[in-house]
Structure formats: C-alpha cells, structure tokens
Amino acid sequence: MHEPPLPESIRAHVIVSGKVQGVAYRYTTLQKANQLGVGGWVRNLPDGRVEAVFEGTKEAVEAIVQWCHRGPRAAVVKEVVVEYQPPEGISDFYIRQ
C-alpha cells in the first residue's frame, strides 16, 4: 500500500495597501487562513499597510491571496503585492504584533 504524495507547499509574502487597518483585516485574515488550512502570519505595518505570509498547498494559498484583494467588508483594498518565496514549513497561523 503506497502513501499518496504530500501536496506541494508554496509560500506567498503579501503587502496589502488601502484602508486595511481598523477594519478587522488581521482578524478576518486569521479566520480565513484557519478555514483554508494555511499557515503563516499577518500584522499591521506602521505606514498603514498590512503584511502577511501564507504557506500551504498552492490551491489554499492562491485562494487566500485572492481573498486579500477583497478583505473584510469594511476594508478598501487599493493594491496587493505578492512575492513568492521558498516555504519555511509554518503550519499555524497567527497575528504578529
């Protein structure tokens, strides 16, 4: 009996600009990441942007990156910059200070 191969992991580093602080962006990102089974973290930047790292299957990471373009209901997302990096094996998702 053969084990199925593990799905390939990818990592996306994302910077989100617009009205993305004070609108529960980090909290809803945490909920979405847990729902999709994505690891990583999210935090507010001093300049008003939000930074996040997502690790997981290609499908899950692409889904949360797409979600970042909308964000929570109160957010007004102007730009999402995505940079793909080698995964580090993060499995939990958390809010960074």
DRENBA-634229 format. One record per atom (N, C-alpha, C, CB): y, x, z; atom name. Coordinates in pm, 1 decimal. Last residue first. Glycine has a CB too. Example, Ala and Ser with C-alpha at 12.3 -4.5 7.8 and 13.67 -1.06 7.14 Angstrom:
REM DRENBA-634229
(pt (-225.0 1285.0 708.0) "N");
(pt (-106.0 1367.0 714.0) "CA");
(pt (3.0 1290.0 787.0) "C");
(pt (-59.8 1408.4 572.5) "CB");
(pt (-569.0 1319.0 780.0) "N");
(pt (-450.0 1230.0 780.0) "CA");
(pt (-330.0 1320.0 780.0) "C");
(pt (-447.3 1130.8 904.6) "CB");
END
This chain:
REM DRENBA-634229
(pt (4104.9 254.4 1623.8) "N");
(pt (4245.0 249.5 1670.3) "CA");
(pt (4327.6 352.0 1596.4) "C");
(pt (4254.3 274.1 1822.8) "CB");
(pt (3873.0 77.6 1418.6) "N");
(pt (3924.9 203.9 1473.4) "CA");
(pt (4067.4 183.6 1518.7) "C");
(pt (3917.2 318.5 1368.9) "CB");
(pt (3619.2 -149.8 1445.0) "N");
(pt (3763.8 -138.6 1426.1) "CA");
(pt (3808.8 -10.8 1495.3) "C");
(pt (3840.2 -264.4 1482.7) "CB");
(pt (3298.9 -101.6 1278.6) "N");
(pt (3386.5 -115.9 1395.2) "CA");
(pt (3532.4 -105.1 1353.7) "C");
(pt (3353.4 -9.5 1501.6) "CB");
(pt (2957.5 -127.1 1197.0) "N");
(pt (3094.8 -143.8 1152.0) "CA");
(pt (3182.7 -167.9 1272.7) "C");
(pt (3107.2 -259.9 1050.3) "CB");
(pt (2675.3 97.6 1160.3) "N");
(pt (2752.8 -1.4 1234.9) "CA");
(pt (2892.1 -12.5 1174.9) "C");
(pt (2761.0 36.1 1384.9) "CB");
(pt (2589.4 301.5 992.6) "N");
(pt (2524.2 170.7 980.4) "CA");
(pt (2599.0 61.2 1055.3) "C");
(pt (2381.9 178.8 1031.7) "CB");
(pt (2660.1 580.0 797.9) "N");
(pt (2714.1 490.9 901.7) "CA");
(pt (2648.9 354.0 884.8) "C");
(pt (2871.6 480.2 893.0) "CB");
(pt (2592.8 784.9 619.1) "N");
(pt (2487.9 719.7 696.0) "CA");
(pt (2538.4 633.8 810.3) "C");
(pt (2396.2 821.6 749.7) "CB");
(pt (2778.2 885.0 451.4) "N");
(pt (2751.0 965.2 571.4) "CA");
(pt (2644.9 900.5 659.3) "C");
(pt (2879.3 985.4 651.9) "CB");
(pt (2797.3 902.1 89.9) "N");
(pt (2773.6 829.7 215.3) "CA");
(pt (2739.1 924.0 329.7) "C");
(pt (2661.8 728.2 197.0) "CB");
(pt (3062.1 1054.7 -92.5) "N");
(pt (2920.8 1060.8 -53.3) "CA");
(pt (2900.0 987.0 79.4) "C");
(pt (2873.5 1208.7 -41.2) "CB");
(pt (3297.0 805.3 -218.6) "N");
(pt (3265.2 932.1 -153.2) "CA");
(pt (3115.7 936.3 -123.7) "C");
(pt (3348.3 950.5 -22.3) "CB");
(pt (3544.0 648.8 -417.0) "N");
(pt (3402.3 657.9 -378.7) "CA");
(pt (3373.0 797.7 -328.6) "C");
(pt (3309.2 622.3 -498.0) "CB");
(pt (3832.7 479.5 -340.9) "N");
(pt (3779.4 612.0 -374.8) "CA");
(pt (3635.1 616.6 -326.4) "C");
(pt (3865.4 728.3 -310.3) "CB");
(pt (4065.8 234.1 -423.8) "N");
(pt (3928.5 262.3 -384.3) "CA");
(pt (3889.6 401.8 -431.3) "C");
(pt (3831.7 156.4 -441.7) "CB");
(pt (4338.5 48.0 -329.0) "N");
(pt (4299.5 175.6 -389.2) "CA");
(pt (4162.3 212.0 -334.1) "C");
(pt (4405.2 289.0 -359.5) "CB");
(pt (4491.3 -247.0 -385.6) "N");
(pt (4373.0 -191.8 -319.9) "CA");
(pt (4334.0 -65.5 -396.3) "C");
(pt (4253.9 -296.2 -315.8) "CB");
(pt (4796.2 -424.7 -334.2) "N");
(pt (4721.3 -319.2 -402.1) "CA");
(pt (4601.7 -277.2 -317.6) "C");
(pt (4812.0 -197.8 -431.2) "CB");
(pt (4879.4 -659.5 -207.7) "N");
(pt (4950.3 -613.8 -327.0) "CA");
(pt (4867.4 -512.5 -406.6) "C");
(pt (5084.5 -552.0 -287.8) "CB");
(pt (4785.1 -943.9 -35.8) "N");
(pt (4739.7 -811.6 -79.5) "CA");
(pt (4810.7 -775.7 -209.8) "C");
(pt (4584.2 -808.5 -98.2) "CB");
(pt (4876.8 -1107.2 223.3) "N");
(pt (4927.6 -1099.8 86.0) "CA");
(pt (4896.5 -958.3 37.4) "C");
(pt (5084.3 -1132.7 77.6) "CB");
(pt (4693.9 -1309.9 461.0) "N");
(pt (4729.1 -1181.3 400.3) "CA");
(pt (4787.9 -1200.0 260.4) "C");
(pt (4606.0 -1090.2 393.6) "CB");
(pt (4599.1 -1548.4 558.5) "N");
(pt (4741.6 -1518.6 579.5) "CA");
(pt (4787.3 -1388.9 511.6) "C");
(pt (4770.0 -1509.7 727.8) "CB");
(pt (4316.9 -1543.7 494.3) "N");
(pt (4407.2 -1643.2 435.0) "CA");
(pt (4554.1 -1603.7 444.4) "C");
(pt (4387.3 -1776.8 502.4) "CB");
(pt (4204.1 -1199.7 447.4) "N");
(pt (4210.6 -1328.2 517.8) "CA");
(pt (4320.5 -1416.7 458.5) "C");
(pt (4235.4 -1306.2 668.9) "CB");
(pt (4140.4 -1069.8 111.3) "N");
(pt (4161.4 -1058.7 255.0) "CA");
(pt (4161.4 -1195.2 321.5) "C");
(pt (4291.9 -986.7 284.0) "CB");
(pt (4149.4 -1002.1 -167.7) "N");
(pt (4199.7 -1130.5 -116.8) "CA");
(pt (4235.8 -1119.3 30.5) "C");
(pt (4095.2 -1242.1 -137.3) "CB");
(pt (4055.1 -746.6 -192.1) "N");
(pt (4163.8 -786.1 -282.6) "CA");
(pt (4224.9 -919.9 -242.1) "C");
(pt (4112.6 -793.9 -426.6) "CB");
(pt (3836.3 -741.8 -22.4) "N");
(pt (3959.9 -675.4 22.2) "CA");
(pt (4079.8 -713.4 -65.3) "C");
(pt (3941.4 -523.0 21.2) "CB");
(pt (3632.3 -849.7 -179.0) "N");
(pt (3692.9 -933.0 -75.4) "CA");
(pt (3826.3 -875.0 -28.7) "C");
(pt (3597.5 -947.7 43.4) "CB");
(pt (3564.9 -620.5 -325.3) "N");
(pt (3624.7 -735.6 -394.0) "CA");
(pt (3695.0 -827.5 -294.0) "C");
(pt (3516.8 -814.3 -472.1) "CB");
(pt (3452.2 -478.3 -113.0) "N");
(pt (3570.2 -423.0 -182.0) "CA");
(pt (3641.1 -535.4 -257.8) "C");
(pt (3529.3 -307.3 -280.3) "CB");
(pt (3233.5 -639.3 -56.6) "N");
(pt (3341.5 -631.2 42.7) "CA");
(pt (3467.4 -570.2 -17.4) "C");
(pt (3296.8 -548.8 164.0) "CB");
(pt (3085.6 -605.9 -297.1) "N");
(pt (3126.3 -740.4 -253.0) "CA");
(pt (3240.7 -732.8 -152.4) "C");
(pt (3006.8 -815.3 -191.0) "CB");
(pt (3033.3 -332.7 -302.2) "N");
(pt (3118.2 -390.8 -407.1) "CA");
(pt (3169.1 -528.6 -366.0) "C");
(pt (3040.6 -400.8 -539.8) "CB");
(pt (2863.6 -323.4 -76.8) "N");
(pt (2991.5 -251.2 -75.0) "CA");
(pt (3085.8 -307.6 -181.3) "C");
(pt (2969.0 -99.5 -98.2) "CB");
(pt (2646.2 -480.7 -167.2) "N");
(pt (2720.0 -518.5 -46.6) "CA");
(pt (2857.3 -452.9 -42.7) "C");
(pt (2640.7 -480.5 78.3) "CB");
(pt (2559.9 -337.8 -400.1) "N");
(pt (2597.9 -480.1 -407.1) "CA");
(pt (2685.8 -519.8 -289.0) "C");
(pt (2472.3 -569.3 -410.8) "CB");
(pt (2495.2 -83.2 -298.6) "N");
(pt (2600.9 -97.4 -398.8) "CA");
(pt (2651.8 -241.4 -401.9) "C");
(pt (2549.7 -55.4 -538.5) "CB");
(pt (2449.4 -87.1 59.3) "N");
(pt (2398.4 -98.4 -77.7) "CA");
(pt (2516.1 -118.9 -171.4) "C");
(pt (2295.7 -215.6 -90.9) "CB");
(pt (2689.6 111.6 243.0) "N");
(pt (2575.7 21.2 233.6) "CA");
(pt (2523.1 18.7 91.9) "C");
(pt (2614.1 -120.1 279.0) "CB");
(pt (3006.2 148.4 392.7) "N");
(pt (2881.2 210.1 347.1) "CA");
(pt (2770.4 106.5 346.4) "C");
(pt (2842.2 330.0 437.0) "CB");
(pt (3355.2 171.0 382.4) "N");
(pt (3238.9 83.3 375.7) "CA");
(pt (3119.9 161.2 324.8) "C");
(pt (3266.1 -38.4 285.8) "CB");
(pt (3654.5 216.4 550.8) "N");
(pt (3541.9 284.3 487.7) "CA");
(pt (3424.5 188.7 495.0) "C");
(pt (3509.2 422.5 557.0) "CB");
(pt (4008.3 147.7 527.4) "N");
(pt (3871.3 113.1 564.1) "CA");
(pt (3772.1 201.3 490.1) "C");
(pt (3843.2 -34.7 534.5) "CB");
(pt (4341.6 83.0 626.8) "N");
(pt (4244.6 178.4 572.1) "CA");
(pt (4106.2 137.3 618.2) "C");
(pt (4276.9 325.0 616.3) "CB");
(pt (4635.6 -91.7 551.5) "N");
(pt (4507.5 -93.7 622.2) "CA");
(pt (4413.8 2.1 549.1) "C");
(pt (4446.7 -239.8 629.3) "CB");
(pt (4991.8 -22.2 599.7) "N");
(pt (4870.9 -43.7 519.2) "CA");
(pt (4748.7 -51.8 609.9) "C");
(pt (4853.1 69.6 414.8) "CB");
(pt (5198.5 45.9 767.8) "N");
(pt (5180.2 -95.9 736.9) "CA");
(pt (5059.3 -126.5 649.1) "C");
(pt (5302.2 -147.7 670.2) "CB");
(pt (5213.4 308.8 843.9) "N");
(pt (5305.1 265.2 737.4) "CA");
(pt (5284.3 119.3 694.6) "C");
(pt (5288.7 355.2 616.8) "CB");
(pt (5007.5 359.8 1027.7) "N");
(pt (5145.0 345.6 1077.8) "CA");
(pt (5243.0 291.2 972.2) "C");
(pt (5194.7 480.3 1127.8) "CB");
(pt (4724.8 147.7 951.6) "N");
(pt (4797.0 273.6 935.8) "CA");
(pt (4941.6 252.2 981.5) "C");
(pt (4791.4 324.2 787.1) "CB");
(pt (4448.3 -4.0 1115.5) "N");
(pt (4585.3 -14.6 1067.0) "CA");
(pt (4643.0 125.7 1053.7) "C");
(pt (4672.5 -102.2 1162.3) "CB");
(pt (4102.8 23.8 1006.2) "N");
(pt (4213.1 48.6 1100.2) "CA");
(pt (4346.9 24.1 1032.2) "C");
(pt (4206.9 193.0 1155.3) "CB");
(pt (3745.3 6.3 1001.3) "N");
(pt (3873.2 -38.8 947.3) "CA");
(pt (3980.5 -9.7 1051.6) "C");
(pt (3869.7 -191.7 910.0) "CB");
(pt (3420.1 139.7 903.8) "N");
(pt (3527.8 110.4 998.9) "CA");
(pt (3652.1 63.3 924.6) "C");
(pt (3560.7 234.7 1084.7) "CB");
(pt (3063.1 112.5 859.6) "N");
(pt (3192.4 175.9 835.9) "CA");
(pt (3293.3 138.4 942.1) "C");
(pt (3245.5 138.3 699.3) "CB");
(pt (2813.4 -89.4 683.8) "N");
(pt (2859.9 -2.7 791.5) "CA");
(pt (2997.1 52.7 757.9) "C");
(pt (2760.3 111.7 816.7) "CB");
(pt (2722.1 -423.7 603.6) "N");
(pt (2789.4 -299.9 562.1) "CA");
(pt (2830.9 -222.0 686.5) "C");
(pt (2913.7 -330.4 471.8) "CB");
(pt (2617.6 -682.2 601.2) "N");
(pt (2534.0 -569.9 644.1) "CA");
(pt (2588.8 -435.2 601.7) "C");
(pt (2395.4 -586.0 589.9) "CB");
(pt (2774.2 -901.0 552.6) "N");
(pt (2714.5 -835.2 435.1) "CA");
(pt (2620.8 -720.2 472.8) "C");
(pt (2824.4 -782.9 343.9) "CB");
(pt (2855.5 -966.8 811.0) "N");
(pt (2789.6 -1069.1 729.5) "CA");
(pt (2713.8 -1004.5 612.1) "C");
(pt (2893.8 -1171.4 676.8) "CB");
(pt (2992.2 -734.9 879.5) "N");
(pt (2870.6 -771.2 953.3) "CA");
(pt (2788.7 -872.7 874.4) "C");
(pt (2906.1 -828.2 1092.6) "CB");
(pt (3205.3 -754.4 697.0) "N");
(pt (3115.5 -638.3 691.9) "CA");
(pt (2983.3 -670.5 762.8) "C");
(pt (3183.0 -513.9 756.9) "CB");
(pt (3330.1 -990.8 787.4) "N");
(pt (3274.7 -985.2 651.4) "CA");
(pt (3173.5 -871.2 640.2) "C");
(pt (3387.9 -967.1 546.7) "CB");
(pt (3415.0 -909.5 1046.9) "N");
(pt (3324.2 -1023.3 1029.3) "CA");
(pt (3253.5 -1017.2 894.0) "C");
(pt (3401.1 -1155.6 1042.5) "CB");
(pt (3588.4 -695.3 974.7) "N");
(pt (3473.1 -673.0 1063.1) "CA");
(pt (3370.3 -785.0 1046.7) "C");
(pt (3518.8 -663.7 1210.8) "CB");
(pt (3779.8 -840.3 834.3) "N");
(pt (3702.4 -736.5 764.8) "CA");
(pt (3575.4 -705.1 843.8) "C");
(pt (3787.6 -607.4 745.2) "CB");
(pt (3885.7 -993.1 1037.7) "N");
(pt (3808.0 -1062.6 934.9) "CA");
(pt (3728.6 -964.1 849.6) "C");
(pt (3900.4 -1146.5 845.8) "CB");
(pt (4009.3 -782.7 1183.8) "N");
(pt (3906.4 -866.6 1246.0) "CA");
(pt (3821.5 -937.5 1140.4) "C");
(pt (3971.1 -970.0 1339.4) "CB");
(pt (4195.4 -677.4 998.9) "N");
(pt (4088.2 -593.1 1054.1) "CA");
(pt (3973.6 -678.0 1109.1) "C");
(pt (4143.6 -501.9 1165.0) "CB");
(pt (4361.1 -905.4 947.8) "N");
(pt (4288.1 -837.2 839.3) "CA");
(pt (4171.5 -755.8 893.4) "C");
(pt (4382.6 -745.8 760.1) "CB");
(pt (4526.4 -1070.3 1099.0) "N");
(pt (4383.1 -1064.1 1132.8) "CA");
(pt (4299.7 -997.5 1023.7) "C");
(pt (4329.7 -1204.2 1158.3) "CB");
(pt (4786.4 -1019.2 1040.9) "N");
(pt (4726.9 -1137.0 975.3) "CA");
(pt (4575.5 -1142.9 997.4) "C");
(pt (4757.6 -1135.2 824.2) "CB");
(pt (4897.2 -782.4 1114.7) "N");
(pt (4943.5 -901.5 1184.6) "CA");
(pt (4889.4 -1030.6 1124.4) "C");
(pt (5093.3 -905.2 1184.5) "CB");
(pt (4897.6 -640.2 789.0) "N");
(pt (4893.8 -620.9 933.4) "CA");
(pt (4953.5 -744.8 999.2) "C");
(pt (4971.0 -491.2 975.9) "CB");
(pt (4934.8 -696.0 525.5) "N");
(pt (4795.6 -685.2 570.6) "CA");
(pt (4783.8 -649.0 718.9) "C");
(pt (4722.7 -581.4 487.3) "CB");
(pt (5108.3 -742.1 273.9) "N");
(pt (5120.9 -799.3 408.9) "CA");
(pt (4980.0 -807.7 466.6) "C");
(pt (5191.6 -942.4 406.9) "CB");
(pt (5030.5 -426.2 121.8) "N");
(pt (5085.1 -561.3 115.9) "CA");
(pt (5109.8 -610.9 257.0) "C");
(pt (4990.0 -657.0 40.0) "CB");
(pt (4730.8 -233.8 54.4) "N");
(pt (4875.0 -247.0 74.7) "CA");
(pt (4917.4 -392.2 60.5) "C");
(pt (4952.3 -159.0 -24.9) "CB");
(pt (4448.7 -59.3 160.6) "N");
(pt (4499.9 -189.6 119.2) "CA");
(pt (4647.9 -198.3 155.1) "C");
(pt (4419.6 -305.2 186.1) "CB");
(pt (4219.0 177.3 68.4) "N");
(pt (4352.3 161.9 127.2) "CA");
(pt (4410.9 32.6 70.8) "C");
(pt (4445.6 286.9 95.9) "CB");
(pt (3884.2 279.3 121.3) "N");
(pt (3976.0 179.8 66.9) "CA");
(pt (4108.4 182.8 143.4) "C");
(pt (3913.0 38.8 72.9) "CB");
(pt (3599.3 438.1 19.9) "N");
(pt (3715.7 455.5 107.0) "CA");
(pt (3827.1 373.0 44.0) "C");
(pt (3757.1 609.2 123.4) "CB");
(pt (3259.4 360.5 3.4) "N");
(pt (3391.4 338.5 -56.2) "CA");
(pt (3497.6 356.5 51.2) "C");
(pt (3401.4 196.6 -120.7) "CB");
(pt (2936.1 471.6 -63.9) "N");
(pt (3047.9 472.3 32.3) "CA");
(pt (3177.7 454.7 -44.0) "C");
(pt (3050.7 604.7 116.1) "CB");
(pt (2592.8 356.8 -101.1) "N");
(pt (2718.4 411.4 -152.6) "CA");
(pt (2824.8 400.0 -44.7) "C");
(pt (2763.1 337.7 -282.3) "CB");
(pt (2238.7 396.3 -116.1) "N");
(pt (2358.9 371.0 -37.3) "CA");
(pt (2480.3 427.7 -109.6) "C");
(pt (2346.2 432.4 104.2) "CB");
(pt (1970.8 236.8 -280.2) "N");
(pt (2067.7 346.5 -280.8) "CA");
(pt (2192.7 306.7 -202.3) "C");
(pt (2105.2 385.7 -426.0) "CB");
(pt (1707.6 90.3 -90.4) "N");
(pt (1817.1 78.6 -186.8) "CA");
(pt (1915.6 194.0 -171.0) "C");
(pt (1889.8 -56.0 -169.7) "CB");
(pt (1393.6 256.9 -63.8) "N");
(pt (1514.7 208.2 1.9) "CA");
(pt (1626.2 196.7 -101.4) "C");
(pt (1557.0 302.3 118.5) "CB");
(pt (1103.8 140.3 -238.5) "N");
(pt (1207.1 242.3 -216.3) "CA");
(pt (1329.8 179.1 -149.8) "C");
(pt (1247.2 310.2 -350.7) "CB");
(pt (837.8 -17.1 -54.2) "N");
(pt (939.6 -23.7 -159.2) "CA");
(pt (1046.7 82.2 -133.9) "C");
(pt (1003.4 -165.2 -165.7) "CB");
(pt (535.1 156.5 17.6) "N");
(pt (661.1 102.4 69.8) "CA");
(pt (759.7 91.0 -46.9) "C");
(pt (719.6 193.6 185.2) "CB");
(pt (209.3 68.2 -99.7) "N");
(pt (330.7 150.5 -111.1) "CA");
(pt (450.5 78.4 -50.8) "C");
(pt (358.9 185.6 -258.8) "CB");
(pt (-119.2 84.1 0.0) "N");
(pt (0.0 0.0 0.0) "CA");
(pt (125.1 88.3 0.0) "C");
(pt (0.1 -95.5 122.6) "CB");
END
